[in-house]
Amino acid sequence: MGTWWILRTNNDPFGAIRNFLSVLWIQAKLDGMLLPVYQDGGTGIEPNLVRDAADLNRADPLCPFMPENISRLAIYSSGEILEERIGFILHSCEARALIEKRRLGYLLPEKWISIGIDCLSSFSIEDLEWRLEKAGTLESITRQSLRFARQGGIAPYRFRTACQMCVTPFCEDVDINIGLIGLPVKEFILIRTRDITTSENFNLPRISDGPAPISLRRQHQHMLDFIYERRERCRERNYHLLEDDFPRKPSEFTALLSACSPCQKCLEVCPVYEGQLTTQDDGGGNKSRQKINQWLESCVTCGMCEQACPRNLPLAAIHGRIRQELRHDTMPIGM
């Protein structure tokens, strides 16, 4: 059972989170952290493996832009950092990707520490560039986004389609989660640990400001519930708006991808794709079909595929609708 702690932010939630990660680095005895780091004087960002806690002052774990799904980078880098104690800062879709990889049989090193942060959603590349012209730096955009954490973020239509339809902004099944949504972040944020042992190992009683009051936890959950309902309506609306000639079945989707060949940009950025479309079948197509269905069902709705698509296909909604149908078809009778 998770344990909840409170962290005072003293009117600077962005700085408080950076400081908390620096302190956690020491408590967890980390060799590094993988998280988004500013590039080009703060006008660009990309995931980097930071080896020195002092470099966290260039990091922005809350940046409302995802250049790629960090879980994919973590998995491809795992051979190089297998024996190291690394902390991974994750959005909810990135945490879901690691969960799916475990479900599909991928073993994550026990030394790795997963650190989730309530996701306030992310902008498209075009929208980000427009906002960057006005704000000057990504940090300014991040700080602006934080102002709306208590309301669950700014108007959802401003974000990527994938974020509008995201299952949940809360990171499930991580070692530590930093809670922002529904909270007066200029005063407090919440820290949730996986269990009591995790709290003790990372010394949360000392590095936090004490156990979180039930009122703040309820406030956090109330806004999460509101977001769940809003996004469910958004998903259904986006599925309904898909044109009739867009795929509804896995076979139709693979045909669409075949027509796109040899582009494959969407497959290159997918955090759970592992060559399922090239799987050899048993002569009747069974093995290949099973692998493809499994891949589509494990979609984590991060929207990296749509972001990478040069044809601007609504892949987030297409994937989501197929995933919903597949999960409905495999649901046990009576549920």
C-alpha positions in Angstrom: 0.0 0.0 0.0 1.3 3.4 -1.0 2.3 6.1 1.6 1.7 9.8 1.1 3.9 12.7 2.1 3.6 16.5 1.7 6.3 18.8 0.4 6.1 22.6 0.9 7.0 24.6 -2.2 7.4 28.1 -0.8 5.8 29.7 -3.9 8.2 27.9 -6.3 6.9 24.4 -7.2 9.3 24.1 -10.1 12.3 24.8 -7.9 10.9 22.6 -5.1 10.6 19.6 -7.5 14.2 20.1 -8.8 15.4 20.3 -5.2 13.5 17.2 -4.2 15.0 15.3 -7.1 18.5 16.4 -6.0 17.9 15.3 -2.4 16.4 12.0 -3.7 19.5 11.4 -5.8 21.5 11.4 -2.6 19.1 9.3 -0.6 18.7 6.7 -3.3 22.4 6.6 -4.0 21.9 7.1 -7.7 24.5 7.0 -10.5 22.3 9.1 -12.7 18.9 10.3 -13.8 17.2 10.0 -17.2 15.0 13.0 -17.7 14.3 15.9 -20.1 17.2 18.4 -20.2 17.3 21.8 -21.9 19.2 22.3 -25.1 20.1 25.4 -27.1 20.0 27.9 -24.2 16.6 26.6 -23.0 14.7 26.8 -26.3 15.0 23.0 -26.9 14.7 19.9 -24.8 15.5 16.2 -25.1 15.9 13.2 -22.7 19.4 12.9 -21.3 21.1 10.7 -18.8 22.4 13.1 -16.2 25.4 11.9 -14.3 25.9 14.8 -11.8 23.1 16.0 -9.5 24.3 19.6 -10.0 23.2 19.3 -13.7 19.5 19.0 -12.6 19.4 22.8 -12.8 19.2 22.3 -16.6 16.5 19.7 -16.3 12.8 20.2 -16.8 10.8 17.1 -15.8 7.5 19.1 -16.2 8.1 20.4 -19.7 4.8 20.4 -21.6 6.5 18.9 -24.7 7.6 15.3 -25.3 10.2 14.9 -28.0 10.1 11.1 -27.4 8.8 8.5 -25.0 11.6 8.2 -22.4 10.7 4.5 -21.7 11.8 3.7 -25.2 15.2 5.4 -24.6 15.6 3.6 -21.3 14.9 0.2 -22.8 17.4 0.7 -25.7 20.0 2.0 -23.2 19.5 -0.8 -20.7 22.5 -2.8 -21.8 24.8 0.1 -21.1 23.3 1.0 -17.7 22.2 -2.5 -16.6 24.3 -2.5 -13.4 23.9 1.1 -12.5 21.4 2.7 -10.1 19.4 5.0 -12.4 16.3 7.1 -11.7 13.8 7.5 -14.5 11.5 10.6 -14.5 8.3 9.6 -16.2 5.1 11.0 -17.6 2.1 8.7 -17.1 2.3 7.3 -20.7 6.0 6.6 -20.2 5.3 4.7 -17.0 2.6 2.7 -18.7 5.1 1.8 -21.4 7.5 0.3 -18.8 4.5 -1.6 -17.3 3.6 -3.0 -20.7 7.2 -4.0 -21.4 7.2 -6.0 -18.1 3.8 -7.6 -19.0 5.3 -8.6 -22.3 8.2 -10.3 -20.6 10.8 -7.6 -20.5 12.8 -7.7 -17.2 13.7 -4.3 -15.8 16.8 -4.1 -13.6 16.0 -4.0 -9.9 18.4 -1.2 -9.4 16.3 1.2 -11.5 14.1 3.7 -9.7 10.9 4.9 -11.4 9.8 8.4 -10.5 6.5 9.6 -11.9 5.1 13.1 -12.1 1.5 14.0 -12.6 1.3 15.0 -16.2 -0.1 18.4 -17.1 -0.2 17.3 -20.8 2.0 18.4 -23.7 1.7 20.7 -26.8 2.3 19.8 -30.4 5.5 20.9 -32.0 3.8 23.7 -33.9 2.0 25.0 -30.8 5.1 24.8 -28.7 7.1 26.9 -31.3 4.3 29.6 -31.2 4.4 29.7 -27.4 8.2 29.7 -27.4 8.2 32.9 -29.5 6.1 34.6 -26.9 7.7 33.1 -23.7 11.3 33.0 -24.8 12.3 29.8 -23.0 10.8 26.4 -22.2 11.1 27.0 -18.5 8.7 30.0 -18.8 6.2 27.8 -20.6 6.6 25.1 -17.9 6.0 27.6 -15.1 2.9 29.0 -16.8 1.5 25.4 -17.1 2.1 24.9 -13.4 -0.2 27.8 -12.6 -3.2 25.7 -13.8 -2.3 22.4 -11.9 -5.1 23.0 -9.4 -7.7 23.1 -12.2 -6.2 20.0 -13.8 -4.3 21.9 -16.5 -5.3 24.5 -19.1 -8.1 23.9 -21.6 -7.5 20.4 -23.0 -8.2 21.3 -26.6 -4.9 23.1 -26.6 -2.9 19.9 -26.2 -1.9 17.0 -28.4 -4.8 14.7 -29.3 -3.1 11.9 -27.4 -3.0 14.0 -24.2 -6.7 14.9 -24.6 -7.5 11.2 -24.7 -4.9 10.0 -22.2 -6.2 7.3 -19.8 -4.8 9.0 -16.7 -2.3 11.8 -15.9 -1.3 9.8 -12.7 1.6 7.4 -12.8 0.6 4.0 -11.7 3.0 1.3 -10.4 6.1 3.6 -9.9 8.4 3.8 -6.9 7.7 7.4 -6.3 5.1 9.8 -7.7 5.0 13.6 -7.5 1.4 14.8 -7.2 0.4 18.1 -8.7 -3.1 17.9 -10.1 -5.8 19.5 -8.0 -3.4 21.0 -5.5 -2.3 24.5 -4.5 1.2 23.9 -5.9 2.5 27.2 -4.8 2.0 25.9 -1.2 2.2 22.1 -1.4 2.7 19.1 -3.6 2.3 15.4 -2.7 4.8 12.7 -2.8 3.5 9.1 -3.0 5.8 6.1 -2.5 5.0 2.5 -3.6 5.0 1.2 0.0 6.4 1.8 3.5 9.7 0.1 2.6 10.3 2.6 -0.2 9.5 5.5 2.1 12.1 4.2 4.6 14.7 3.4 2.0 14.5 6.9 0.6 14.1 8.5 4.0 10.8 10.3 3.1 10.1 11.2 6.7 13.2 13.4 6.7 13.3 14.8 3.2 9.5 15.6 3.1 7.5 17.9 5.3 5.6 15.0 6.9 2.6 12.8 6.2 0.1 14.2 3.8 -3.3 15.2 5.3 -6.2 13.3 4.0 -7.8 16.5 2.8 -5.1 17.1 0.2 -5.2 13.5 -0.9 -8.9 13.8 -1.5 -8.4 17.0 -3.4 -5.9 15.4 -5.6 -8.1 12.3 -6.3 -11.2 14.5 -6.9 -9.5 16.3 -9.7 -8.1 13.1 -11.1 -11.7 11.6 -11.2 -12.9 14.7 -13.0 -10.1 14.4 -15.6 -10.8 10.7 -16.1 -14.5 11.4 -17.0 -13.6 14.4 -19.3 -11.0 12.3 -21.2 -13.4 9.4 -21.6 -15.8 11.7 -23.3 -13.0 13.1 -25.4 -12.0 9.6 -26.5 -15.5 8.7 -27.6 -15.9 12.0 -29.5 -12.5 11.5 -31.3 -13.3 7.9 -32.2 -16.7 9.0 -33.5 -15.2 11.7 -35.7 -12.8 9.4 -37.4 -13.6 9.0 -41.1 -15.2 5.8 -42.2 -12.2 4.7 -44.3 -9.9 4.8 -41.3 -9.0 1.4 -39.8 -11.3 -0.3 -37.3 -9.5 -3.7 -37.2 -5.9 -4.8 -36.9 -5.9 -6.2 -40.4 -7.1 -2.8 -41.8 -4.4 -1.0 -39.7 -1.6 -3.2 -41.0 -2.8 -2.5 -44.5 -2.7 1.2 -43.9 0.9 0.9 -42.6 1.8 -1.2 -45.7 0.6 1.6 -47.9 2.9 4.0 -45.9 5.9 1.8 -46.4 8.8 2.3 -46.3 8.3 5.3 -44.0 7.9 3.5 -40.7 8.5 6.7 -38.7 5.5 5.9 -36.4 7.0 2.4 -35.7 10.4 3.8 -35.0 9.1 6.0 -32.1 6.6 3.5 -30.6 7.8 2.4 -27.1 6.2 -1.0 -27.3 6.8 -2.0 -30.9 9.3 -4.8 -31.4 9.0 -5.8 -35.0 5.6 -7.5 -34.6 4.7 -6.6 -38.2 7.6 -8.7 -39.4 6.9 -11.8 -37.3 6.9 -15.0 -39.2 3.6 -16.9 -39.1 2.8 -20.6 -39.1 1.5 -20.6 -42.6 -2.0 -19.6 -41.6 -1.1 -16.2 -40.3 -1.9 -17.1 -36.7 1.4 -16.2 -35.0 1.8 -13.0 -36.9 -1.9 -12.0 -36.2 -1.5 -12.8 -32.5 1.7 -10.7 -32.2 0.2 -7.7 -34.0 -3.0 -7.8 -31.9 -0.9 -8.0 -28.7 1.1 -5.0 -29.8 -1.9 -2.9 -30.7 -3.6 -3.9 -27.4 -0.5 -2.8 -25.4 -0.6 0.8 -26.9 0.1 3.3 -24.1 -1.6 6.2 -25.9 1.5 8.4 -25.8 0.9 9.7 -29.3 4.5 9.6 -30.4 3.4 7.8 -33.6 1.0 10.7 -34.6 3.6 13.3 -33.7 6.1 11.6 -36.0 3.7 10.9 -38.9 4.6 13.1 -42.0 1.0 12.5 -43.3 -0.5 13.9 -40.1 -2.7 10.8 -39.8 -4.9 10.7 -36.6 -3.0 7.7 -35.3 -3.7 8.4 -31.6 -7.4 8.0 -32.2 -7.0 5.1 -34.7 -4.8 3.2 -32.2 -7.1 4.0 -29.3 -10.2 2.8 -31.1 -8.6 -0.5 -32.2 -7.1 -1.0 -28.7 -10.5 -0.5 -27.1 -12.1 -3.0 -29.5 -9.4 -5.6 -28.8 -9.6 -5.2 -25.1 -13.4 -5.5 -25.3 -13.2 -8.7 -27.4 -10.8 -10.3 -24.8 -12.7 -9.2 -21.7 -14.0 -12.3 -19.8 -17.7 -12.8 -20.0 -19.6 -11.3 -17.0 -17.2 -8.4 -16.6 
